[in-house]
Amino acid sequence: MAASARRDDYPYPRTSGELTDEQLTMPADDLTAIARHPLTVYKDTTELYHQLARQMADELRENNLRGEPTRWILPVGPKAHYPILAGICNRERISWADVFAFHMDEFLDWQGRPVDPSHPFSFRGYCDRNLYQLLDPELRPDPGNVVYPDVFDPDAYAERLRQVGGADTCFAGFGYRGHLAFNEPPTTRWHHYSLEEFAASTTRIVPLLEDTIVAHSHRVTGGYTQAIPRMAITVGMAEILSARRLHLVTDGGAWKRYIVRVLLLTTEPDVLLPVTLAHRHPDVHVTVDADSIAPCALGLGS
């Protein structure tokens, strides 16, 4: 189900603090009908992963036919579509020879060093195993065109992106607090950053917020927080927002329902909810599974 139905007569809230209980609990069909950003809803994550892979393969093939490069900023989260994408490209002989793949982020250990690709949480390792190594050898991209943020030269990421002409599409998942890559809300009780400072942020090393560590542990390790790396290197908001198209995707289900409604209904960017900076972007598309756009539960139920 696709929609793009912003209504001039609807009283959209400016910020998350103005969301009403009615807006948080309205049925998904009603929310879809007034979403401020173009929106696609899939019945489940299986359909979402297959359709996302299909869209990426089609974009790549069309660029190849035109003799143009494909320049993507890519996340790990969502990630289950990558093996499907590799399978489509192998069957349909879609080459990655002219792909420039800029990966968003990577975990670091507690001393700020990159985790090895063999580490169970390495994003580089995941993409190697579930995308690049699955492509037939003759279809694979030049390894030099697969770019990760470098802790030893963080500015190299934006410079390489500039050299290739910028990103055509940035695919980005978003966290339950709205973070894109590891651009978590930067403000603490001790430090405050303006919206403009945050929007201009570039590739950098970050400590992970405690609630991000807890969220990862709940989803992956059964609540065992020690296994979650404490630091990361992340692409900045400036690089994300510089992409010509911004495709925001969530497959999170119930724990993403609030932030999905923040994204689809609010009108003003908020430094505490980074995904809302997408309100400034001229070409945004949002893709969700049905569970992620279901109404929020505001009580214990019957």
C-alpha positions as CSV (number, residue, x, y, z in Angstrom):
1,M,0.0,0.0,0.0
2,A,1.5,3.3,-1.1
3,A,0.3,6.8,-0.1
4,S,1.4,10.5,-0.3
5,A,-1.6,12.4,1.1
6,R,-0.4,15.4,3.1
7,R,-3.5,17.5,3.9
8,D,-3.5,21.2,4.2
9,D,-6.6,21.2,6.5
10,Y,-5.2,18.7,9.0
11,P,-3.8,20.1,12.3
12,Y,-0.4,18.5,12.2
13,P,1.7,18.8,15.4
14,R,4.9,20.8,15.2
15,T,6.9,18.5,17.4
16,S,6.5,15.2,19.2
17,G,5.4,16.9,22.4
18,E,2.2,18.1,20.6
19,L,1.2,14.6,19.5
20,T,-2.2,13.7,21.0
21,D,-3.4,10.4,22.2
22,E,-5.8,10.3,19.3
23,Q,-2.9,10.7,16.9
24,L,-0.8,8.0,18.7
25,T,-3.7,5.5,18.6
26,M,-5.4,6.3,15.2
27,P,-5.8,3.3,13.0
28,A,-3.0,2.7,10.5
29,D,-5.3,3.4,7.5
30,D,-6.1,6.8,8.9
31,L,-2.5,7.6,9.5
32,T,-1.5,6.5,6.0
33,A,-4.2,8.8,4.6
34,I,-2.6,11.9,6.2
35,A,1.1,11.0,6.2
36,R,3.3,14.0,5.5
37,H,5.9,12.0,3.6
38,P,5.3,9.6,0.7
39,L,4.7,6.2,2.4
40,T,4.7,2.6,1.5
41,V,3.3,0.0,3.9
42,Y,4.0,-3.7,3.4
43,K,2.0,-6.4,5.1
44,D,5.0,-7.9,6.8
45,T,8.8,-7.8,6.9
46,T,9.1,-10.6,4.4
47,E,7.4,-8.6,1.8
48,L,9.3,-5.5,2.8
49,Y,12.7,-7.2,2.4
50,H,11.8,-8.6,-1.0
51,Q,10.4,-5.4,-2.3
52,L,13.3,-3.3,-1.0
53,A,15.7,-5.7,-2.7
54,R,13.7,-5.5,-5.9
55,Q,13.7,-1.7,-5.9
56,M,17.5,-1.6,-5.3
57,A,18.1,-4.1,-8.1
58,D,15.9,-2.1,-10.5
59,E,17.7,1.2,-9.6
60,L,21.0,-0.4,-10.3
61,R,20.0,-2.0,-13.5
62,E,18.5,1.3,-14.8
63,N,21.7,3.1,-14.0
64,N,23.7,0.5,-15.8
65,L,21.6,0.7,-18.9
66,R,22.1,4.5,-18.9
67,G,25.9,4.0,-18.5
68,E,25.7,5.9,-15.2
69,P,27.3,5.0,-11.8
70,T,25.2,4.0,-8.8
71,R,26.1,5.8,-5.6
72,W,24.4,4.6,-2.5
73,I,24.7,5.2,1.2
74,L,23.8,1.9,2.9
75,P,22.8,0.8,6.4
76,V,23.0,-2.4,8.4
77,G,19.5,-2.2,9.8
78,P,17.5,-3.1,7.8
79,K,19.8,-5.8,6.6
80,A,17.8,-8.9,5.7
81,H,17.2,-7.7,2.2
82,Y,20.9,-8.0,1.2
83,P,21.0,-11.7,0.5
84,I,17.8,-11.3,-1.5
85,L,19.4,-8.5,-3.5
86,A,22.5,-10.6,-4.2
87,G,20.3,-13.4,-5.5
88,I,18.3,-11.1,-7.8
89,C,21.5,-9.6,-9.2
90,N,23.0,-13.1,-9.8
91,R,19.9,-14.4,-11.6
92,E,19.4,-11.3,-13.7
93,R,23.1,-10.6,-14.3
94,I,23.0,-7.1,-12.8
95,S,26.6,-5.9,-12.5
96,W,28.0,-3.9,-9.5
97,A,31.0,-2.8,-11.5
98,D,29.9,0.9,-11.4
99,V,28.6,0.9,-7.8
100,F,30.0,3.1,-5.1
101,A,28.7,1.7,-1.8
102,F,29.2,4.0,1.1
103,H,28.4,2.1,4.3
104,M,27.1,4.2,7.1
105,D,28.8,3.0,10.2
106,E,30.8,0.4,12.1
107,F,31.1,-0.7,15.7
108,L,34.3,0.1,17.7
109,D,35.6,-1.6,20.8
110,W,35.7,0.2,24.1
111,Q,39.1,1.8,23.2
112,G,37.8,3.2,20.0
113,R,39.4,0.7,17.6
114,P,37.5,-0.9,14.8
115,V,36.1,-4.3,15.6
116,D,37.5,-7.0,13.3
117,P,35.2,-8.1,10.4
118,S,35.0,-11.5,12.1
119,H,33.4,-9.9,15.2
120,P,29.8,-11.0,15.5
121,F,28.6,-7.3,15.5
122,S,30.8,-6.1,12.7
123,F,28.7,-4.4,10.0
124,R,31.6,-4.8,7.5
125,G,31.7,-8.6,8.2
126,Y,27.9,-8.9,7.9
127,C,27.9,-7.2,4.5
128,D,30.8,-9.2,3.2
129,R,29.1,-12.5,4.1
130,N,25.5,-11.5,3.2
131,L,26.0,-9.3,0.1
132,Y,29.4,-9.0,-1.5
133,Q,30.6,-12.6,-1.2
134,L,27.1,-13.8,-2.4
135,L,27.5,-12.0,-5.6
136,D,29.0,-13.9,-8.5
137,P,32.7,-12.9,-8.7
138,E,32.2,-11.2,-12.1
139,L,29.4,-9.1,-10.8
140,R,31.1,-7.8,-7.7
141,P,32.1,-4.1,-7.2
142,D,35.7,-2.9,-7.1
143,P,36.7,-3.4,-3.4
144,G,38.0,0.2,-3.6
145,N,34.5,1.4,-4.2
146,V,33.1,-0.1,-1.1
147,V,33.7,2.6,1.5
148,Y,33.4,2.5,5.3
149,P,34.1,5.3,7.7
150,D,37.7,5.2,8.8
151,V,38.6,6.0,12.4
152,F,42.1,7.0,11.3
153,D,40.8,9.4,8.6
154,P,37.2,10.3,9.3
155,D,37.1,13.2,6.7
156,A,38.0,10.8,3.9
157,Y,34.4,9.5,3.8
158,A,32.9,12.8,2.9
159,E,35.7,13.6,0.5
160,R,35.3,10.4,-1.4
161,L,31.6,10.9,-1.6
162,R,32.2,14.4,-3.0
163,Q,34.7,13.0,-5.6
164,V,32.1,10.6,-7.0
165,G,29.4,13.2,-7.3
166,G,27.4,12.6,-4.1
167,A,25.0,9.9,-3.2
168,D,22.0,9.2,-5.5
169,T,20.1,7.4,-2.7
170,C,20.7,7.1,1.0
171,F,18.9,4.1,2.5
172,A,18.5,4.5,6.2
173,G,16.9,2.6,9.0
174,F,15.9,4.7,12.1
175,G,16.0,3.8,15.7
176,Y,13.2,4.0,18.2
177,R,14.6,7.4,19.3
178,G,15.0,8.4,15.7
179,H,18.7,8.0,15.2
180,L,20.0,7.6,11.7
181,A,23.2,5.5,11.5
182,F,24.7,6.3,15.0
183,N,23.6,9.9,14.9
184,E,22.0,9.6,18.2
185,P,20.5,12.7,20.0
186,P,23.6,14.7,20.8
187,T,22.2,16.7,23.7
188,T,22.9,15.6,27.3
189,R,22.4,17.3,30.7
190,W,26.0,18.6,30.3
191,H,26.2,19.5,26.6
192,H,23.7,21.1,24.2
193,Y,23.9,21.3,20.4
194,S,21.7,23.3,18.1
195,L,19.7,21.9,15.3
196,E,22.0,23.6,12.8
197,E,25.1,22.2,14.5
198,F,23.7,18.7,14.4
199,A,22.5,18.9,10.8
200,A,26.1,19.9,9.8
201,S,27.7,17.0,11.7
202,T,30.1,14.9,9.7
203,T,31.7,11.5,10.0
204,R,32.9,11.0,13.6
205,I,33.5,8.6,16.5
206,V,30.7,8.4,19.0
207,P,30.1,6.7,22.3
208,L,26.8,4.8,22.2
209,L,24.0,6.0,24.5
210,E,23.0,3.6,27.2
211,D,19.5,3.1,25.9
212,T,21.0,2.2,22.5
213,I,23.1,-0.5,24.1
214,V,20.1,-1.8,26.0
215,A,17.9,-1.8,22.9
216,H,20.5,-3.8,20.9
217,S,20.8,-6.2,23.8
218,H,17.1,-6.7,24.0
219,R,16.9,-7.4,20.2
220,V,20.0,-9.5,19.8
221,T,21.6,-10.9,22.9
222,G,18.7,-11.6,25.3
223,G,19.5,-8.6,27.4
224,Y,23.2,-9.3,27.8
225,T,24.7,-5.8,27.4
226,Q,28.4,-6.8,27.8
227,A,28.3,-8.3,24.3
228,I,27.3,-4.9,22.7
229,P,30.3,-2.8,21.5
230,R,30.4,0.6,23.4
231,M,31.5,2.9,20.6
232,A,31.0,3.4,16.9
233,I,32.1,5.5,13.9
234,T,29.2,7.0,12.0
235,V,28.5,9.0,8.9
236,G,27.3,12.4,9.8
237,M,23.9,14.0,9.3
238,A,25.4,16.3,6.7
239,E,26.4,13.3,4.5
240,I,23.0,11.7,4.9
241,L,21.0,14.8,4.1
242,S,23.2,15.5,1.1
243,A,21.9,12.5,-0.8
244,R,19.6,13.3,-3.6
245,R,17.0,10.8,-2.4
246,L,16.4,9.7,1.2
247,H,14.7,6.4,1.7
248,L,13.8,5.7,5.3
249,V,12.9,2.2,6.2
250,T,11.9,0.4,9.4
251,D,11.2,-3.2,10.1
252,G,11.1,-2.8,13.9
253,G,7.5,-3.6,14.6
254,A,5.9,-2.6,17.9
255,W,8.9,-0.7,19.4
256,K,9.0,1.7,16.3
257,R,5.3,2.7,16.4
258,Y,5.9,5.9,18.2
259,I,8.8,7.2,16.1
260,V,7.0,6.3,12.9
261,R,4.1,8.6,14.0
262,V,6.6,11.3,14.9
263,L,8.1,11.0,11.5
264,L,4.9,11.0,9.5
265,L,2.9,13.6,11.5
266,T,5.3,16.3,12.9
267,T,6.3,19.3,10.9
268,E,9.4,20.7,12.7
269,P,12.9,19.1,13.0
270,D,13.9,18.3,16.5
271,V,17.5,17.7,17.5
272,L,16.4,15.1,20.1
273,L,14.7,13.0,17.4
274,P,17.2,13.0,14.5
275,V,15.0,11.4,11.9
276,T,12.8,14.5,12.0
277,L,15.6,16.3,10.1
278,A,14.2,14.5,7.1
279,H,11.5,17.1,7.1
280,R,14.1,19.4,5.5
281,H,14.9,17.0,2.7
282,P,13.2,17.6,-0.7
283,D,12.9,13.9,-1.7
284,V,12.0,11.5,1.1
285,H,10.2,8.2,0.9
286,V,9.2,6.1,4.0
287,T,8.8,2.4,3.9
288,V,7.4,0.4,6.9
289,D,5.9,-3.0,7.7
290,A,2.3,-3.1,8.9
291,D,3.3,-3.8,12.5
292,S,5.5,-0.7,12.7
293,I,2.6,1.6,11.7
294,A,0.0,0.0,14.0
295,P,-1.5,2.1,16.7
296,C,0.6,2.7,19.9
297,A,-0.8,1.0,23.0
298,L,-1.2,3.6,25.7
299,G,-2.1,1.2,28.5
300,L,-2.0,-2.3,29.7
301,G,-5.1,-3.4,27.7
302,S,-7.9,-5.5,28.9
